[in-house]
Amino acid sequence: MASPLRAQDTLELPTTNVQGSRVTQDEGYTTSQASTASKSDVPIKEEAQSINVVTQQTLADYQVRSLNDAMKFVSGVSQGNTLGGSRDSLVKRGFGTNDDGSILRDGVRSNLGHNFSATTERVEVLKGPASMLYGALEPGGLINVISKKPEYTQSTTLSGSAYSEGGGTMALDTTGPLGDTGLAYRLIAERGHEDYWRNYGVNESTLVAPSLAWTGERASLNLSYEYNEYSNPFDRGTVFKNGHPADIDYDKRLDEPWAKSVGIRETATARFEYELSEAWKTRVTYGWNNDRYSLSIAQPNSLIGNNLRRAANGAHYDDETRYASWDFIGKQELFGQRHDVLIGADNQVSDQYRGKTYRGAVRGGFDITAPVYGGLGEPSVISPTQSNLSNQLTSSSVYLKDNWHLDDRWILVLGGRYQHYDQFAKQGLVTRVPVRDDNGDAFVPFLGLVYKATEALSLYGNYSRSFKPNDTVDDNLSTFKPEEGRSYEIGAKYDPLPGLNINLALFDIEKKNVVTSSTVNGVTLAEAAGKVGSQGLELDITGRLAERWDLIGTYAYTHTEILDDPKNEGHRLPDAPKHTASLYLSHHLNVPAEFGAWHAGAGARYVGERAANAANDFWLSSYTVADAFLRWEAPVFGQKTSLQLNVDNLFDKQYYPSSTGSQLQVNVGEPRTAKLSASVTF
């Protein structure tokens, strides 16, 4: 971020494939389809990239509540600087920030702080550069949050939960056809009020999400809207002393009760498809998302002994994305060879605005060993120079992708995007100073090869590039060329058993034009001379291990290095562990049917030691956290009923998942918590 604030009977209808939606039903913890890598229905095994899917069953079993939680089931992804818990921040293959544009909602780039909600059906992760299909991005990959869609089978689910720290949620999810009109509806609503696990604070949200689908003989239309009003604690975490956590209470916050993130998130999507022929269809997509919110922060400034000096800072934000695309998707025979073709054009506007910005005076007198709150008032001092900051990135592109089946075994994947972009920024409350106004063009190629050795095994390799415009502006109002990345990757996708997938990937990524900054006589000067690299191996095993047993296992080795930097050359990239791993097993218990269906699962994730900043002058220790669940399902009065207990951080491990780069702002992990959930479907 630029600123530090910052089933039953089924009605048969013509098949339609919608970008970002399921093409085939997920089977437990695995699936054979993911639209993110192709914007169409090309099978995962025929793509020359690494793709992971966190399925609906996985999300339900482990009661996933955030994107960070979902990523423990995917190799090579770790938590970055979450801006006090106000934003998703995911580091992929060593790259990523809380504002890198790498999170999508149903194929549309999102400017929202948090993107996981009651509407989420599953999460798809595309590893490596994705600029060929999606434009300006970091080279580590992207995450696509897929929403639940209207269904043509009537179903209503009422659910609720109770949280061990206090409070809980109530939710409604109802869907079905509207007579014989070809229309189907879905309405998802949820109210949450949960006490924060530290000594004060409440997580509150009210969500309403209606959607409508229409399916005709050759055409289909999907309309969706989501409204989410929220209030969450803004928690900078704890402080480190001399590279180690300060000896203070783990659950005591070091800010003030007024430190919150409060706002409204909205998304809207319209998607129309028309079958031009048996082989070709066209799709028009419009997407919009908006996050209007305020941050109030008791910003740590310095620590002298046990005396923490803080300032009352904050700002009002309005972040928006507008997106439109027109795609043609087809299967074309040419000289006896099949081509799975995507041809498209898109236009995207990312508009980020920070209005009134508060910068209070630094005050001391806060003892971290015995916190007394109320000594620092709410943010009230407006900074004229830092207020009213506008950052706008507009881009228009054309792109082409072809999965060229050379024969029954070999698939050549060719692709490219030509993109024109314009950047504009200005700042200031009274006199608005333009800080950048420039534009450029970029061509991003992709070349891949897939070899289907057997029905169970496919091998692949690819070369791809990425680009991302720099939004850094130093005190001399200097601006910089876009960051450019290149990647090589080889891998294998193997199904040793029906319903069990093994994915292996080896990669090498470099990114140049990384801006490095230094301060001379109080003036911040920047230079786009940096180069960073990441190499590694990723292994994912998911699916049915044996009858009644399901497995998720991951391992990633990621070696990151700053290759060119006047101060930090040779250092590791921050929040990028060299080793991560996870193992989760679930079991369908063999009990008499009259006692209902019982399911149990448990597992743990390991995150290795991480550099906390680019200077590598302090580190975050490795940790292992275990989770478990138990679920009972049975018909009660003829209705499907479920009761489930989830326990996270089973052994109450104290750990520190990420940092802002400062020893005064280190995130703290949740202790042992429990959640009891119940639902009835009719």
N, C-alpha and C positions, 0 to 999 in steps of 0.2 A: 504493500500500500504506500502511496506517495507520502502520506502523513503518518506519523507514529500513532495518531488517534484512529487514526483510521482502522352323480350328479344326477341332476334331474333331466327331464325331457329338454331337448335342445331344438331350437328353431334353426333350420338349415338356411344359410344365406351365402351368397357368393363370397369367396375368399378375397380378402384384401390385406395387403401388407403395408403397415404404417410405420414410417420412420420412428425408431425409438420404442416401438411396441413389440410385444412377444409375437413371434411367428409360429413357434411351437411351444407346447406346454413345458415349463421347467419340470424336470424329474428330480425331486429331492434337492440335493446340493449341486447338481450339475445341469447343463443345458447344451444343446448342439448349435444354437443360433444366438447371434448378437448383432444387432443392426449397426452398432456404433462404428465398426471398422469399414463399412461399405455403404451406409445409408440405405441398405436394401436387405434382401434375404439370403445373401451368400453364406453358406455354412462356415463355421469357425475354422474347420480343417482346411478350407480352401483359401484362407487368407494368409498372407505372408507377414503376419504380425502377431505379437503376443496379446491375447485377449483373456480377461478374467471376468467372471460374472458372479456376483453375490446374489443368489436366488431368493425368491420369496420365502422358501422354506427355511433358509439360513437366517434371514432377517427375523422370522417368527420364532424359531427355536431359541435364539439368543436375545430376543427382545431388543434388537438394535434400535438405538435412539438418535444416532448421529452418524455422519459420514466417517468420522474418525473411528467410531465403533465398528462400522462396516469394513474398514480397511484392515482390520486384524485378520481377515480371511483372505487377504491378497498379499502376495509377496512383493517386496521392494517399495512399499509405501509407508511413510512414517509421518508423525505429526510435526508441523512447523509452528511458527508464531501465530497463535490464534487471536491476537489483539485482545487480551483479557477475557477470552472465551466468547467474543462477539462475532467471530468469523470462522468459517471452515478454512483450514490451512493444512495442506497435504503435500509432502515432499515425495516426488515420484522419481525413482532412479537418481536421487540426489538433488533434484531440481524442483523448485516450487516455492511460492509465497502465499500469503493470505489474499492476494489481489492479482493473481497471475492469469485470470481468465480461463483456467483449465477445468472448471466445473460447468457442466451443461445440464439443463433441464429438458428432457425429451429432445435432445439434439440442438437446443438453443443455448448459446452462451449465457451464463447467469452472472448478474451483478449482486445477487443476494448474499447476505452475510452467512446464513445457514440454509442448506438446500435439502435436508432430509426431513420428512414429515410423515404424517399419517397417510398421505397420498402416495408414498413411495412403494412401488411394487418390487423393484429390483435395482441393482446398481451394476453398470458395465464399466470396465476399466480397460482402456486401450493404451498399451505401453509404447514408449518411444515417440518420436516426432509425429504429430498428427496435423501439421499445418497444411498438408496437401488437401485434406477434406474440410478442415475447420478454420484455417487461417492462422492469425498471429497467436503463437503459443510457445511455452517453454518446451524443450526437447524431451522431457521425461515422460510425458503422456497426458491423458485427460481422463476425467471421470464423468460419466453420463448417468444421471439419475432418472430412471424410467418411472412414469406415473401410472397408477391404476386407471384403466379405461372402462367405459360402459360395456356391459355384457348383456347378451340376449337371453340369459337365464335369470329369472327372478330370484333375488337373494337379499336378505337384510341381516346384518350382524350388529348386535349391541355388545359393547365391551366396556370394561372398566379395569382400573388397576389401583393398587395401594402401594405406596413407596415407604420404605423403612424409615426414611428421614422425616416423613410426614407429608400428607397430601397424596395426590394421585391424579388420574385422568378418567374421563368418561367420553365415549366415542360412538358414533353411528356411521355405518357404511351400508348404503342401500343401492341396488342396481337392478335393472331389468328392462324389458321391452315396453314400448308405449303402443299397445295394441298391435295391429298389423300394418303400421305406418312405415316400417323399416327403421324407426327411431328407437334408440335405447338411451337410458339416462343413468347417471351415477351421482350420488350425493354423499360426500364424506364430511363429517363435522366432528370436531374434537375440542374439548375444554380441558386444559391442564393447569394444575396448581400444585406444585411440589416444592417443599422446603429445600433450600440449598444445603449441601452437606456440611459446609463450614459453619461458623458460629452465627451467621445471620445471612438473610437474603432469601428470595423466593423466585423460582422459575414459573412464569405464567404465560399462557398462550391460549388464544381462541382462534380456531381454524374452521373455515367453511369453504368447501371446494365442490361446486357443481360442474358436471360435464355432460355433454350430449353427443351422441353418434348417430349418423344416418348411413345406411347401406342400401344402395340401389343395385340394379343389374350390372352396371359397369362403373358406377361412381360411388365414392364414399366421402363423408365429411365428419371430422371430429373437432368439437369445440370444447375448450376447458378453461376454467378460471379457478384461481386459488387466492384466498384472502387469509392472512395470518397476522393477528395483532399480538405483540409479545412484549415481555419485560423480563430481563435476565440480569443477574449480578455481573458487574464488570470487575473481574478479579485478576489483578496482576500477579497473584501467587505469593511466593515467598522470596526471601533474600538469601544470597550466598555470601559467606565470608571466606576470603582466601581460597576460593575455589570449592568450598564445601557448604552444605546447607547450614544456616544458622541454627543454633540450639534453642529453638523456640517451639511453641505448640504448633503441631501440624495443621490443626483445624482452625486456627485463629487467623482471620483476615487482617491485612495491614493497611486497609483503606478506610472508607467511611460507609455508613448505611445508604448514603445517597449515590454511591458509585454503581451506576446501572447502564444498561443498554436498553432503550425503549423505542419501539417503532412499529411500522406496518410494512409487511412484505406482500407483494401481489405478483401473480403471474397470469398470463393469458396466452393461449395458443389456438390457432386455427389451422387445420391441415385438410386439404382437399386432394383426392386422388381420382384419376380417371383412366380406365383401361382403354388404351388406343387400339390394341389388338391382343391376341393371345400372348404375344411375346413382349409387348411394350406397354408401359403406363407412364403417366406424367403426374407430378405431385407439386403442389404449391403450398408453401408453409409460411405462416406469419407468427412470430413470437414476440412477446413483450414481457419484461419483468422490471420491477421497481422496488427499491428498499428505501423508505424514508424513516430515518431514525436519529436519535440523539444519544451521544455518549457523555457520561459524567465520570471523571477519572480523578482519583487521588493519586497523582503521578509521583512515584518515587524519584527523588533527585540525588540524594547522597546519604551515606550512612557513616556516622561518626560514633564509634563505640556501639552502643545500642540505640542511639538516637537517630531515627529515620526522618530525614527532611523531605517534605512532600509539597506539591503544588496542586491547587484545584484547577484542573484543565477540562476541556470538553469541546464539543462542536455539534452542529446540526448537519446532517448529510441527506442527500437525495441522489441515489445511484440508479441509473436506468439503462436498459438494453432494448433496442428495437432491431428486429431481424426479419428478413424476407428472403425466400429462396424459391427457385423454380428448377425442378429436376426432371430428367427423363431417364427412366430405368428400363433396361431391356435385356433380353437374351437373343443374340443375333448369330445365325449360322453364316459363315463365310469360308468358302473353299473347304467345306467339311469340318471346320473347327468352330467351336462355340465361343462366343464372347459374352461375358456378363458385364454390361456396360452401364456406367453412370455418367451423364453429362448434365452439368448444372451451372447456375449462376446465383450469386447471393449478394445481398447488401446488408451491412451491419453498422449500427451506431452504438457506441458505448459512451455514455454521458455521466460523468461523476462530478458532483457538486458538493462542496463543503461551504456552508453558509457562515453564520456567526461562529467564530472560533474563540474559545476562552483560554487565556493564559494567566493564571494567578501567580501571586508572589510565593516564593518558596518559604515554607514555615517549618520550624523544628519542633522539638518537644514531644515527639511520639516515640515511646519506649517499646521496642519490638518484643521485649520479654514480658511486659505487662501492659498490653494495649489499653488505652483509654480513648474512647471515641468521642467526637464532637468538637475537637479542637480545630478542625479545618472546615470552614464553611463551604457551601456548594459553589461551583464555578459561577463567577459573576463579572469578571474583568475581561472585556472584549479586546482582542488584538486586531487593530485596524489593518495591519499589513498582512496578516495571515488569514483573514476572513475572505469569504466570497472567492474561493478557489474553484475554477472550472477546468476540468480535463475532459476533452472530447476526442475520440478516435473514430473516424468514419472510414469504412472500407467497402470496395466493390470488387467482386472477383468472378472469374469463370474457371471451371475445373472439369477434369476428365479423369475417369478411372476405368480400366479395362482388365478384367480377369480373363486372360486369353488361354483357353484350354488347347494346348498344342497337340495333346493326345489324351488317352485315358489316364495318364499318370502325371504329366507335366503341365503346370499352369504358370504362365508368365503374367505378372501383375505390373501394369504400367499406369502411371498417373502423374498429374501435374496441376498446379494452380497458378494462375496469373492474378496478382492482387495489386490494386491501387489503394493507397491509404492517405488520409489527411489527419494531421494532429493539430489541435489548437488548445492553448491553455492561457488563462489570465487570472490575476489575483489582486486583492485589495478591496477594502471596504469603501473608501472614499475615492481614491484614484485607482482604477483597475489597471494594473500593469500587465501587458502581454508578456508572457514568459516563454511562449513558443508558438510558432505558426509555420509548419512545414509539411511536406508531403513526400511520397516516394512510391516506388513500384518494386514488386518482388515476384520472382518466379520460384516456386517450390516444387521440385520433382520427387517422384517416388518410383523405385524399381525393386521388384521382388520376384522370387521364384519359389514355387511350391512343387515338391515331388511326393506324390501319393504312393508310397512304397507298397502298402497293403491297405485294405479297408480299415485297418486299425491304426496304421502309422502314417503320418505325413511329416515331411521335413521341409523346412523353409529357410530362406535367407532374404535380407533386404538391405537396401541403401536408401536413406531418406534424409531430408533436410528440414529445418525449421527456421522461422524468423519471428521476432517479436519487437515492435518499436520500443525504443527507450523512452521512458517518461521522466528521466532524471534531468533536472535543471539546477545548475550550481549558482552560487551567489553572483557570478559574472554573467548570468543568464545564458550560459553556454548549453547547447543541446547536442545530442549525439546520435550516431547512426544506429539502426536497429541491431539487436543481438541476433546472431546467426548461428545455427547449430547444424551439425552433421552427425549421422548415426549409422553404424553397421550392426546388424543383428543376425544371428543364426539360431535356429531352434527346432524342436521336435514336439509333435502332438500325438500322443499314444493312448489308445484305449485297451488296456490289458484284459479288462472284463467289460461286459455290457453295463453301461451306466457308470463306469469309472474312468476318469480322464487324468492323464499325466501330461503336464506341459513343462518343457524345459527351454530356457532362453539364455543366450550369452550375448552381451552387447558392449559396444564401445561408442561413447558420445563425447563430442567436444563442442563447446560454445564459446564464441569470440565476441568482441565488442562489449564485454562486460564492464560497466562503469565502476571505477574505483574513485573514492573521494578522500581528500585530505584537507585539513584546516591549517592555514598559515596566517598568523596575525589576526585571528578571528574571522577570516574569510574562507568559506568552503569552496574549494576548487575540485573539479572532477576531470577524469581522463578515461576515455573509452579504449583502453589498451589491454584490458584484462582478457584472460582465456582460462576456462575451467574445463575439467574433464571428469568423466564417470565411466567406469568399466565394471562389469559384474556378471553374475549368474543368478538366475531365478528358477525356482522349482515349485510347482503347484500340483497337488494331488487332491482331487475332489470326486465325491460320488459314492456309489454303493460298494462297500468293501466285501461284504458277504450278506447272506440273508439276515435281515434285521439290523445290520450294522452299516452306518454311514460315516464317512471320513472327510475331514478337511485338513490338509497338511501343507505347509509352506516353508520355504527357506530362501533367503536372498543373501548373497555376498555382493556388497556394493563398495567399490573403492573410489572415493572422490578425491580430487586434488585441484588446488588452485595452481594453474600452470604458468600464469603470467600476471604478476601484481607486484608493485614496488615494495609493499610491506608484508604480504601474506603468501608469497610464492612457496609452494611445497606444503601448505596447510590443507587440512580437510575442510570440505564444505560444512556449514553448520546444520544441525538437526538431521544429519544423514548418517545413521549407524552403519558400520561395516557389516555387521551380522544381524539379521532378524530371522525369527522362525516362529511357527505356531503349529499346534496339533490339537484338533477337536474331534471327539468321537461321540456319536449318538447311537442309542440302542432302542429298538422297539421291543419292549418286554413281552415275553411269552406267558401271558396270564389268561385264565379262562375268560371267554367273551362276556360273561355276565358281570364281570368286574370292570368292564370298559377297556379301552386301549390306553396303555401306559408307555410313555416315551421318556427316556432319560439321556442326558448328555453332559459332557464336561470337557474341558480342555484348557490350554494355557498358551500365552504368547510371550515370546522373548524378544526384547529390544536391547541391542548391544550398546556399548559406550558411544556417546556422540560428542563431537565438538559443539560447544554452546554458541560460538561466534566464529567469524572468519579469522580473527586473530589467534584462535585456539588457545587463549590464555585461561580458560576454565572449561571443564567437561561435565557432562551429565552421566551418571553411573548407569550401568546396565540394570535391567529389571526383568522379572518374570511375574506375570499376573494370571491367575486362574479364574475361570468362570464355570458355572454349572446350572443345569435346569432340570426340572421334572414336570411332566405334563400328563394330565388325565383327560381323556375324551370319551364321551358316551352320550347316547340319546336320552334326554330327560323330557318327559311328556311329549315324545316324538320329535324334539328339536335337538339339533347338534349342539352339544354343550362342551365347553373346555374350561379347565382350571389349570393354571401353570404357575410355578414358582421359579424365579431366576435369582441366583446369587452371583453378583459380580465381585471381583477381587476377593475370592473365597478365603484367602489366608491373610487378608488385611495388610497387604504390602504397601509401604510408603515409597513413592517413586516420583520422578520428575520427568514428564514426557517431552518437554520442549522449553525453549527460552526465547526471549526477544533479542538476545545478544548481550544483555546487561545482567550482572550479578544481582541487581536489585529487582529483576523481573523474571522469575523462573516459575513456570507453570507447575502446579501440584496435581498429582493423580488422585482420583476418588478412592476413598477407603472401601472396606467391605460394605456393600449395600444390597438390599433385597427388594424384590418387586413381586407382588402377588397379582396375577391377572386372571380375569374371567371373561368368557364370551358365550353368547348364544346366537345361533344362526337359524333363521326360519325363512 
